[in-house]
Amino acid sequence: MSSQANSLADRDLRSVFHGQTHLSQLNEFGPMIMDHAEGIYIYDGAGKQYIEGVAGLWCTALGYGNEELAQVAYDQMKKLSYAHTFTGKGHEPSILLAEKLKEMLPIKNAKVFFGNSGSDANDTQIKLAWYYNNVTERPEKKKIISRVKGYHGITLAAGSLTGTPQSHVGFDLPLAGGRFLHTELPHFWRYGKQGESETEFATRMAESLESLIQREGADTIAAFIAEPIQGAGGVILPPKTYFEKVQRILKKHDILFIDDEVICAFGRTGNPFGADTYNLSPDSISLAKALTSAYQPLSAVVVKDEMYDAFLDASPEMGVFGHGYTYSGHPVACAVGLKTLEIYERDKLFEKAAGLAPQFQERLGRLADHPLVGESRGTGLIGAIELVSDKGSKAGFPVPGQMGAKIAKLSQEHGLIVRAIGDALAFCPPLIITSDQINEMFDKFEMAMAEGLEWASSEGMLNN
């Protein structure tokens, strides 16, 4: 037994209120206690090693135990442990990080607002869209459209944008008032009609969005928010020509386009940003997660100068811009973020990750032949498989999510952490993963899938 296990033996492991957790099951079994980590591996309290196949929560791009990030955090804590960005005050780490982001991002003339998480970044996006339309004398233009299965955070406002039922049930979300709308999920494999091409499906999805805009009235809609790839919705890739058609509609109706890059940014899709992969021209961008490789909580909202200039012009009338957080632009978080971006660039990590993507996608694609797999999908170093009981009909299982949870548990027994999203299993390993480690990850997963197939067959859960 490890020293940590000894230290926890007499502790009440139920003292922590765990989010995104089935509480009754946690109460029965207790949490899985993680003790230490290095590189792409994380270890539990008993010393068992796991490949962290989802980079924590899609965020630890540089893996664990990076000495440079630890050192820069320590140095910054000694120099200036805290300073805020209220009332016209600032500090060097936030300025340098904002300048660096502006160099990298597809929005060249921009301002950067710092927060603490992807959720508060998208709360900020909502408030900025509303504020913008107020100061430009369009007070009715307030509705925001997101997509079914889109994930944009979990606060009251960001949770209203999120399009997953478990984020809403019991919480009285989406917020009342009709300001939060959801358009269709553009998942071609699941919802494409017989004989319909991928581009035809994309046209149908774009036309559905435009119909929603016309029903609600374009003069009432402020923005459309989308992830380049819908990560927590199951790693849903956009169908070909989808964003081209959507962006044309948004421009036609004078609707802001918010690009939620919280998961996709910083090399994940095979390019620096999801916007590069899918040729997006957003009005604003949300960033978090890999911005610091999760070594510090930090988010950023990047807006075009046109929006900021409207805020500035309205300042004499509006007075103080009354938004911000205690930890906005925290100097330690910004110093770590700046060092993270330096490491990405110095070590050519985006290029290396893109170089490994064909191998990653080939191993992922092989799983499509497995009897339990209906679809394998992905790009760059992100992907997922969708489990089915019948390949022909794409039918799910009697208890939705049961098979996904079973495979995730079996994977864990083999020393691999994957993310079960219903009956989809997601992969998003640290960008520092090696070719050998990619094979190790998928070898472990294939063992779990073999055991899962045997279990599903014995339980009579298969129709094919």
C-alpha positions in Angstrom: 0.0 0.0 0.0 1.3 3.4 -1.0 2.0 6.2 1.5 -0.9 8.1 0.0 -3.2 5.1 0.5 -2.1 5.0 4.2 -2.8 8.7 4.6 -6.3 8.4 3.1 -7.2 5.2 5.0 -9.0 7.0 7.8 -10.3 9.9 5.7 -13.9 10.5 4.6 -13.5 10.2 0.8 -17.1 11.5 0.5 -16.2 15.0 1.8 -15.7 16.2 -1.7 -18.8 17.0 -3.8 -17.9 15.6 -7.2 -19.3 17.2 -10.4 -20.3 15.3 -13.6 -20.6 12.2 -11.5 -23.4 9.7 -10.8 -23.6 10.5 -7.1 -25.3 7.3 -5.9 -22.7 5.2 -7.6 -19.9 7.3 -6.1 -21.4 7.0 -2.7 -21.3 3.2 -3.1 -17.8 2.8 -4.5 -16.0 6.0 -3.6 -13.8 8.0 -6.0 -10.8 6.8 -7.9 -7.8 8.5 -6.2 -5.0 9.7 -8.4 -1.7 10.2 -6.8 1.0 11.4 -9.2 1.7 11.6 -12.9 4.5 12.0 -15.5 4.4 12.4 -19.2 1.3 10.8 -20.6 1.0 8.5 -17.6 -1.0 9.0 -14.4 -0.9 6.7 -11.3 -3.5 5.9 -8.7 -3.0 5.6 -5.0 -2.1 1.9 -5.3 0.7 2.8 -7.8 -1.2 1.5 -10.9 -0.2 3.2 -14.1 -2.7 4.5 -16.7 -2.3 6.1 -20.1 -4.2 9.4 -19.8 -6.0 8.9 -23.1 -8.1 12.0 -22.8 -5.4 14.4 -21.6 -7.3 14.8 -18.3 -10.3 16.8 -19.6 -9.0 17.4 -23.1 -6.4 19.8 -21.6 -3.0 18.4 -20.6 -1.4 18.9 -24.0 2.2 18.9 -22.5 1.4 15.9 -20.3 2.4 15.8 -16.6 5.4 16.9 -14.6 6.7 19.5 -17.0 9.6 21.1 -15.0 9.7 24.3 -17.1 6.0 25.1 -16.3 6.5 24.3 -12.6 9.6 26.6 -12.5 8.0 29.5 -14.2 5.0 29.3 -11.9 7.3 29.3 -8.9 9.4 32.2 -10.2 6.3 34.2 -10.9 4.8 33.5 -7.5 8.0 34.9 -5.9 8.1 38.0 -8.1 4.3 38.9 -8.3 2.0 36.3 -6.8 -1.2 38.2 -7.6 -2.3 41.3 -9.3 -5.7 42.1 -10.8 -6.7 43.8 -14.0 -9.5 46.0 -12.6 -9.5 49.8 -12.5 -6.9 50.3 -15.2 -4.2 48.2 -13.6 -2.1 45.6 -15.4 1.1 43.5 -15.4 3.6 42.2 -17.8 2.6 38.5 -18.0 -0.9 39.3 -19.2 0.3 41.8 -21.8 3.0 39.5 -23.2 0.5 36.6 -23.3 -2.1 38.7 -25.1 0.4 39.9 -27.6 1.5 36.3 -28.3 -2.0 35.1 -28.8 -2.7 37.9 -31.2 0.3 36.7 -33.3 -1.0 33.2 -33.4 -4.8 33.6 -33.9 -6.8 34.0 -37.1 -8.2 37.3 -35.7 -5.3 39.6 -36.2 -6.7 42.9 -35.0 -8.1 41.9 -31.6 -8.3 42.5 -27.9 -7.9 39.7 -25.4 -9.9 39.3 -22.2 -8.7 36.8 -19.6 -10.8 34.6 -17.4 -10.4 31.3 -15.5 -12.3 28.6 -17.4 -14.0 27.7 -20.7 -17.3 28.1 -18.9 -16.6 31.7 -17.9 -15.1 32.5 -21.3 -18.4 31.6 -22.9 -20.3 33.5 -20.2 -18.2 36.5 -21.2 -19.0 35.8 -24.9 -22.7 36.0 -24.1 -22.4 39.2 -22.2 -20.2 40.8 -24.8 -22.6 40.0 -27.6 -25.5 41.5 -25.6 -23.4 44.6 -24.6 -22.3 45.0 -28.2 -25.8 45.1 -29.5 -26.9 47.5 -26.8 -24.2 50.0 -27.5 -24.8 49.7 -31.3 -28.5 50.5 -30.7 -29.9 47.1 -31.6 -31.4 46.1 -28.2 -33.6 43.4 -29.6 -30.7 41.4 -31.1 -30.0 39.1 -28.1 -30.7 35.5 -28.9 -27.8 33.1 -29.2 -27.9 29.9 -31.3 -25.9 26.8 -30.4 -26.2 23.2 -31.4 -27.7 20.0 -30.0 -24.8 18.2 -28.2 -22.6 21.3 -28.3 -20.7 21.8 -25.1 -19.9 25.4 -24.1 -19.7 25.2 -20.3 -21.7 24.6 -17.2 -22.5 27.9 -15.6 -26.1 29.3 -15.8 -25.5 31.1 -19.1 -22.9 28.8 -20.7 -24.9 25.8 -19.5 -27.9 27.2 -21.4 -25.7 27.2 -24.6 -24.7 23.6 -24.0 -27.0 21.3 -25.8 -26.8 18.1 -23.6 -29.8 17.1 -21.5 -27.8 16.1 -18.4 -26.5 19.7 -18.3 -30.1 21.0 -18.1 -32.2 18.5 -16.1 -32.9 19.6 -12.6 -31.1 22.9 -13.0 -34.0 24.8 -14.8 -31.8 25.3 -17.9 -31.8 26.7 -20.5 -32.6 30.0 -18.8 -36.1 31.2 -19.5 -36.8 34.1 -21.8 -36.1 32.5 -25.2 -32.6 33.9 -25.6 -30.9 30.5 -25.9 -31.8 28.4 -29.0 -30.5 25.1 -30.3 -30.2 24.0 -33.9 -29.7 20.5 -35.2 -26.7 18.3 -34.6 -24.7 18.0 -37.9 -23.7 14.3 -37.4 -23.8 12.9 -40.9 -23.3 9.2 -39.9 -26.2 9.3 -37.5 -28.6 11.7 -39.2 -27.8 11.6 -42.9 -30.7 10.3 -45.0 -30.5 7.3 -47.3 -28.8 8.3 -50.5 -27.9 11.7 -49.2 -24.3 12.8 -49.8 -22.3 14.5 -47.0 -22.4 17.9 -48.8 -26.2 17.5 -49.3 -26.5 16.8 -45.6 -24.4 19.9 -44.8 -26.8 21.9 -47.0 -29.8 20.6 -45.2 -28.2 21.4 -41.8 -27.4 24.9 -43.0 -30.9 25.4 -44.3 -32.3 24.2 -41.0 -30.2 26.9 -39.2 -31.5 29.5 -41.6 -35.1 28.4 -41.1 -34.6 28.9 -37.4 -33.2 32.3 -37.9 -36.1 33.3 -40.1 -38.7 32.0 -37.7 -37.1 33.9 -34.8 -36.3 36.9 -36.8 -32.7 37.8 -37.7 -33.1 41.1 -36.0 -33.5 39.2 -32.7 -30.4 37.0 -33.0 -27.0 38.2 -31.7 -24.7 35.3 -32.3 -24.1 31.7 -33.3 -21.6 29.7 -31.3 -20.0 26.5 -32.4 -17.0 24.2 -31.6 -15.0 23.3 -34.8 -15.3 19.7 -33.5 -18.0 19.0 -31.0 -15.8 17.5 -28.3 -17.8 16.6 -25.2 -20.8 15.9 -27.5 -18.9 12.8 -28.8 -16.2 14.2 -31.0 -18.6 15.0 -33.8 -16.8 16.3 -36.9 -18.5 18.9 -39.2 -19.7 17.4 -42.5 -17.9 18.7 -45.6 -18.9 22.3 -46.6 -20.9 22.7 -43.4 -19.1 25.7 -42.0 -18.7 27.3 -45.4 -22.5 27.3 -45.7 -23.1 28.3 -42.1 -20.8 31.3 -42.2 -22.4 32.5 -45.4 -25.8 32.5 -43.7 -24.4 34.3 -40.6 -22.9 37.0 -42.7 -26.1 37.4 -44.7 -28.1 37.9 -41.5 -25.5 40.0 -39.6 -25.1 37.5 -36.8 -21.8 37.2 -34.9 -19.9 33.9 -35.2 -18.3 32.8 -31.9 -15.7 30.1 -32.3 -15.4 27.9 -29.2 -11.9 26.6 -29.4 -11.7 25.4 -25.8 -10.9 21.8 -26.9 -9.7 22.3 -30.4 -7.1 25.0 -30.0 -3.3 24.6 -29.8 -2.6 21.7 -32.2 -5.3 19.3 -31.4 -6.9 19.1 -34.9 -3.6 18.9 -36.8 -3.3 22.7 -37.1 -2.7 25.4 -34.5 -6.5 26.1 -34.2 -9.7 24.4 -35.3 -10.4 27.6 -37.3 -7.3 26.7 -39.4 -8.6 23.2 -40.0 -12.1 24.2 -41.1 -11.4 27.6 -42.6 -13.3 29.6 -40.1 -13.5 33.4 -39.9 -15.0 34.1 -36.5 -15.8 37.4 -34.8 -14.6 36.1 -31.5 -12.8 33.1 -30.1 -13.0 31.3 -26.7 -9.8 29.6 -25.4 -8.9 27.6 -22.3 -7.6 24.1 -21.4 -4.4 23.7 -23.5 -3.7 27.4 -23.2 -1.7 26.5 -20.0 -1.7 22.7 -20.6 -4.0 22.8 -17.5 -1.1 23.7 -15.2 -3.1 26.8 -14.2 -6.7 27.8 -14.6 -6.9 30.3 -17.4 -9.2 31.2 -20.3 -9.2 33.9 -22.9 -11.8 35.6 -25.1 -10.5 37.2 -28.2 -12.7 39.8 -30.0 -12.3 41.7 -33.2 -11.2 45.3 -32.7 -14.6 46.4 -34.3 -16.4 45.1 -31.2 -13.9 46.6 -28.8 -14.1 49.9 -30.6 -17.8 49.9 -30.2 -17.4 49.4 -26.4 -14.8 52.2 -26.3 -17.0 54.6 -28.3 -19.9 54.0 -25.9 -17.7 54.4 -22.8 -18.5 58.1 -22.1 -22.2 57.2 -21.9 -22.0 53.7 -20.4 -19.4 54.5 -17.8 -17.3 51.7 -16.2 -17.3 48.4 -18.2 -18.7 46.3 -15.4 -17.4 42.9 -16.2 -14.3 41.0 -15.0 -13.2 38.4 -12.4 -11.0 38.5 -9.4 -8.5 36.2 -11.1 -8.8 37.7 -14.7 -5.3 37.6 -16.1 -3.8 36.2 -12.9 0.0 36.8 -13.3 1.0 33.2 -12.4 -1.6 31.7 -14.9 -0.5 34.1 -17.6 3.2 33.4 -17.0 2.5 29.7 -17.3 0.4 30.3 -20.4 3.2 32.2 -22.0 5.7 29.5 -21.3 3.3 26.9 -22.6 3.0 28.7 -26.0 6.8 29.1 -26.0 7.2 25.3 -25.6 4.7 24.6 -28.3 6.6 26.8 -30.7 10.1 25.9 -29.7 9.6 22.2 -29.7 7.4 22.4 -32.9 4.8 20.4 -31.0 1.9 21.2 -33.4 4.0 19.9 -36.3 5.0 16.8 -34.4 1.4 16.1 -33.4 0.3 16.6 -37.0 3.0 14.1 -38.0 1.6 11.5 -35.6 -2.0 12.1 -36.7 -2.0 9.6 -39.6 -0.9 6.8 -37.3 -3.4 7.8 -34.6 -6.2 8.0 -37.2 -5.2 4.7 -38.8 -5.3 2.9 -35.5 -8.6 4.5 -34.7 -10.0 3.7 -38.1 -9.1 0.0 -37.7 -11.7 -0.2 -34.9 -14.5 0.5 -37.5 -14.3 -3.2 -38.3 -15.0 -4.3 -34.8 -18.5 -5.9 -34.3 -19.4 -3.3 -31.6 -18.4 -0.2 -33.6 -20.7 1.7 -35.9 -18.4 4.6 -36.7 -14.9 5.7 -36.0 -14.2 9.4 -36.5 -11.5 11.9 -35.8 -8.9 14.3 -37.1 -5.5 15.2 -35.8 -5.0 13.7 -32.3 -8.6 13.6 -31.4 -11.2 10.9 -32.2 -14.0 8.7 -31.0 -15.8 5.4 -31.8 -19.5 5.0 -31.6 -20.8 1.7 -30.2 -23.8 -0.1 -31.7 -25.6 -3.3 -31.1 -26.3 -3.7 -34.9 -24.0 -2.2 -37.6 -26.7 -2.3 -40.2 -29.4 -0.4 -38.4 -27.0 1.6 -36.2 -29.1 0.6 -33.2 -27.9 1.4 -29.7 -28.2 -0.7 -26.6 -31.2 -1.4 -24.3 -29.7 0.9 -21.6 -28.1 3.9 -23.3 -24.6 4.5 -22.1 -24.2 1.1 -20.4 -21.9 -0.3 -23.1 -19.8 2.9 -23.2 -19.4 2.8 -19.4 -18.5 -0.9 -19.6 -15.7 -0.4 -22.2 -14.4 2.6 -20.3 -14.2 0.4 -17.1 -12.5 -2.4 -19.0 -10.0 0.0 -20.5 -9.2 1.3 -17.1 -8.5 -2.2 -15.9 -6.0 -2.5 -18.7 -4.3 0.8 -17.7 -6.0 3.2 -20.1 -8.3 6.1 -19.3 -10.8 7.0 -22.1 -13.9 9.1 -22.0 -17.3 7.5 -22.2 -19.8 9.9 -23.7 -22.9 7.9 -23.7 -22.0 5.0 -26.0 -19.2 6.9 -27.7 -15.6 6.4 -26.5 -13.3 9.5 -26.9 -9.6 9.7 -27.3 -7.6 13.0 -26.9 -4.1 12.1 -25.6 -1.4 14.6 -24.6 0.3 16.1 -27.7 3.6 14.8 -26.4 2.5 11.2 -27.0 5.0 9.1 -29.1 4.4 6.7 -31.9 5.1 3.7 -29.6 2.7 5.1 -27.0 -0.1 5.5 -29.6 0.3 1.8 -30.3 0.3 1.0 -26.6 -2.9 3.1 -26.1 -4.8 1.4 -28.9 -3.4 -2.1 -28.0 -4.9 -1.7 -24.5 -8.1 -0.4 -25.9 -8.4 -3.3 -28.3 -8.1 -5.7 -25.4 -10.9 -3.9 -23.6 -13.0 -4.1 -26.7 -12.5 -7.8 -27.0 -13.6 -8.3 -23.5 -16.5 -6.0 -24.0 -17.7 -8.0 -27.0 -17.6 -11.2 -25.0 -19.6 -9.6 -22.2 -22.2 -8.1 -24.6 -22.6 -11.4 -26.4 -23.1 -13.3 -23.1 -25.7 -10.7 -22.0 -27.6 -11.1 -25.3 -27.1 -7.4 -26.2 -26.1 -7.8 -29.9 -28.4 -7.8 -32.8 -25.8 -8.4 -35.6 
